Amino acid sequence: MTWLRNAVVAVLTAFSALAATEASAQTHSAFFLSRSENRNQVHYALRLDEACRPVGTQPVFVYWRMLERGESEVEDLLGVEQPVYGLDGTQQVEATADGWKVRIRLRAFPERPIDITTTASRGPCTVQAWTKVGAHVAQLEHIFVKTSWPFSVDFVRLDGMTPDGSTVTELVRSRD
C-alpha cells in the first residue's frame, strides 16, 4: 500500500504545481468585439506573469464571453470562427522602456496592426490596445460589427481614445 500512497502524493503534488503555474499566469482583456445580433462578446486577452510580462511566444488569445447565458460564461472560438475573429499566427513580443508590447493582427483586418502594451510602473498591471482609428493612433476600446442577414457585414465601427483623452470613432464600410 506504500506504493499507492506514494502515487497519490505524486499526483497531488503534480496537480498543486500545475495549479500554481496556472494561478501565476493572469489574463487581462485588452479590447473586445461585439455584434449587432446579440450581447455576446469576443475578447482579446493577454496572458501575463506576476511581473506584468507576457507569457510565452503567443501570449494573446481570443475567447467568447457568452453574456446571453450569464456573466461568467466563456467559450473558445470555434474553428469556423477563426477567419472572422481570430488572430494571424504571428505575435511579436518585445520589451519597451515602460513594460512590454505584443503586436498582433486580426485575420479580418491584417492591414491594421494592433499593439497591446503592458505597464506596471504605478501599481497594478495596465493592459492597453493601440491602433490607428481614423487619422489618429488611439487606445482601442471596442469594435462593433453591424451584421445583416444572412451572412454579411454592413459596417465595422472602431471606438477608441487618443492619448490626450479625445474620443475617436471610425466606420469601415463593407467592401462589396
Salt bridges, closest charged atoms under 4 A:
GLU37 OE2 - ARG35 NH1 3.15
ASP49 OD2 - ARG53 NH2 2.78
GLU68 OE2 - ARG39 NE 3.78
GLU71 OE1 - ARG65 NH2 3.55
GLU75 OE2 - ARG69 NH2 2.11
GLU94 OE2 - LYS101 NZ 3.79
GLU111 OE2 - ARG175 NH2 3.77
ASP115 OD1 - ARG103 NE 2.67
ASP154 OD2 - LYS146 NZ 3.62
ASP159 OD2 - HIS142 ND1 3.10
ASP159 OD1 - ARG157 NE 3.00
GLU170 OE1 - ARG112 NH1 2.78
